Amino acid sequence: MTEDAGRWSIGELAERAGVTVKTVRFYSDRGLLPEAGRSGGGHRRYGPQALDRLRLIRSLRTLDLPVSDVGRILDEDDALEDVVARRLSEVSGRLTALRWREASLRLLRDCAPEQRAERLRLLGGVTLPPDTTALARFWRRTLPVRLPAALAATVVDAAVPQPPADPTPAQVLVFARLHALVAAAAPPVVHLAGLEHRPGVLYEGLGEAYDLAGPDLRAGRAPAHGEALDRFVAAYADALGTRDTRAFRRRLAGLMVAGADPLIGRYWHLAGELVTEHDGPTPGAVHGWLCAALKSDLRPSSGIEPCPAWTW
């Protein structure tokens, strides 16, 4: 020690910590490294605990934590977990954006020259990392206005596919097309438009029917009469205030045909290309499977055209 037993000068602390004097002064000036006092000449002095604190500061800064976050961690006992979780989320977002950028560049590199202009236009409409706000907005304006808010949120969550964190070039193109589809779309046909019905009853019942049909669809089993189809038909019957009869099933099959919207069909086709086997089938795919089950349940002589898969 050159002065003041038990205390170090700024140069001695910097040397022990393996940093520059400028670094020690920087953290001191920002209140991260309190002084133990001053020498008779007014020079800063630091106690031994400053060395451990300075080493901790360096470790935190090595993780690219801002000085403000470092200060929180030093001053608040429970701040580390919160700061680390937030920074992990930020890093994950940057990595996802980089993966999407890489896949987008590969998409342009590997396509034919005549395709590049269209793909550049599509890619220009998608943020990185991709945002599903436009897809959610599309469904919110498609659903009946009288649908309870909590149920509407559940439907939107099920209808909007989440972009993969590590996409292939093909998935980037599909998502860009899906985004462009909803961004430019006129309002689609509202389900059961023009018919007096209870939308909350309908969508709750459809959700139950989709849950029942999911295992069969995952297993690749052919549509057939069963509990899932009965719940599917009952959802419509209950919503329309009628009973599940043979005549009603024929009427319902007709409504499926009349209410089909090509825009919704295109949406579910693209959404289906984004989901993985782990995600399971989209609601649109399950709806189509149940429509096929309804068709197979009707007599061949009923005269009903095949039910489209895209009326949900």
Secondary structure in CASP SS format (residue, H / E / C, confidence):
PFRMAT SS
TARGET T0000
AUTHOR 0000-0000-0000
METHOD secondary structure of the structure
MODEL  1
M C 1.00
T C 1.00
E C 1.00
D C 1.00
A C 1.00
G C 1.00
R C 1.00
W E 1.00
S E 1.00
I H 1.00
G H 1.00
E H 1.00
L H 1.00
A H 1.00
E H 1.00
R H 1.00
A H 1.00
G C 1.00
V C 1.00
T C 1.00
V H 1.00
K H 1.00
T H 1.00
V H 1.00
R H 1.00
F H 1.00
Y H 1.00
S H 1.00
D H 1.00
R C 1.00
G C 1.00
L C 1.00
L C 1.00
P C 1.00
E C 1.00
A C 1.00
G E 1.00
R E 1.00
S C 1.00
G C 1.00
G C 1.00
G C 1.00
H C 1.00
R E 1.00
R E 1.00
Y E 1.00
G C 1.00
P C 1.00
Q H 1.00
A H 1.00
L H 1.00
D H 1.00
R H 1.00
L H 1.00
R H 1.00
L H 1.00
I H 1.00
R H 1.00
S H 1.00
L H 1.00
R H 1.00
T H 1.00
L C 1.00
D C 1.00
L C 1.00
P C 1.00
V H 1.00
S H 1.00
D H 1.00
V H 1.00
G H 1.00
R H 1.00
I H 1.00
L H 1.00
D H 1.00
E C 1.00
D C 1.00
D C 1.00
A H 1.00
L H 1.00
E H 1.00
D H 1.00
V H 1.00
V H 1.00
A H 1.00
R H 1.00
R H 1.00
L H 1.00
S H 1.00
E H 1.00
V H 1.00
S H 1.00
G H 1.00
R H 1.00
L H 1.00
T H 1.00
A H 1.00
L H 1.00
R H 1.00
W H 1.00
R H 1.00
E H 1.00
A H 1.00
S H 1.00
L H 1.00
R H 1.00
L H 1.00
L H 1.00
R H 1.00
D H 1.00
C C 1.00
A C 1.00
P H 1.00
E H 1.00
Q H 1.00
R H 1.00
A H 1.00
E H 1.00
R H 1.00
L H 1.00
R H 1.00
L H 1.00
L H 1.00
G H 1.00
G C 1.00
V C 1.00
T C 1.00
L C 1.00
P C 1.00
P C 1.00
D C 1.00
T C 1.00
T H 1.00
A H 1.00
L H 1.00
A H 1.00
R H 1.00
F H 1.00
W H 1.00
R H 1.00
R H 1.00
T H 1.00
L C 1.00
P C 1.00
V C 1.00
R C 1.00
L C 1.00
P C 1.00
A H 1.00
A H 1.00
L H 1.00
A H 1.00
A H 1.00
T H 1.00
V H 1.00
V H 1.00
D H 1.00
A H 1.00
A H 1.00
V C 1.00
P C 1.00
Q C 1.00
P C 1.00
P C 1.00
A C 1.00
D C 1.00
P C 1.00
T C 1.00
P H 1.00
A H 1.00
Q H 1.00
V H 1.00
L H 1.00
V H 1.00
F H 1.00
A H 1.00
R H 1.00
L H 1.00
H H 1.00
A H 1.00
L H 1.00
V H 1.00
A H 1.00
A H 1.00
A C 1.00
A C 1.00
P C 1.00
P C 1.00
V C 1.00
V C 1.00
H C 1.00
L C 1.00
A C 1.00
G C 1.00
L C 1.00
E C 1.00
H C 1.00
R C 1.00
P H 1.00
G H 1.00
V H 1.00
L H 1.00
Y H 1.00
E H 1.00
G H 1.00
L H 1.00
G H 1.00
E H 1.00
A H 1.00
Y H 1.00
D H 1.00
L H 1.00
A H 1.00
G H 1.00
P H 1.00
D H 1.00
L H 1.00
R H 1.00
A C 1.00
G C 1.00
R C 1.00
A C 1.00
P C 1.00
A C 1.00
H C 1.00
G C 1.00
E H 1.00
A H 1.00
L H 1.00
D H 1.00
R H 1.00
F H 1.00
V H 1.00
A H 1.00
A H 1.00
Y H 1.00
A H 1.00
D H 1.00
A H 1.00
L H 1.00
G C 1.00
T C 1.00
R C 1.00
D C 1.00
T C 1.00
R H 1.00
A H 1.00
F H 1.00
R H 1.00
R H 1.00
R H 1.00
L H 1.00
A H 1.00
G H 1.00
L H 1.00
M H 1.00
V H 1.00
A H 1.00
G C 1.00
A C 1.00
D C 1.00
P H 1.00
L H 1.00
I H 1.00
G H 1.00
R H 1.00
Y H 1.00
W H 1.00
H H 1.00
L H 1.00
A H 1.00
G H 1.00
E H 1.00
L H 1.00
V C 1.00
T C 1.00
E C 1.00
H C 1.00
D C 1.00
G C 1.00
P C 1.00
T C 1.00
P H 1.00
G H 1.00
A H 1.00
V H 1.00
H H 1.00
G H 1.00
W H 1.00
L H 1.00
C H 1.00
A H 1.00
A H 1.00
L H 1.00
K H 1.00
S H 1.00
D H 1.00
L C 1.00
R C 1.00
P H 1.00
S H 1.00
S H 1.00
G C 1.00
I C 1.00
E C 1.00
P C 1.00
C C 1.00
P C 1.00
A C 1.00
W C 1.00
T C 1.00
W C 1.00
END
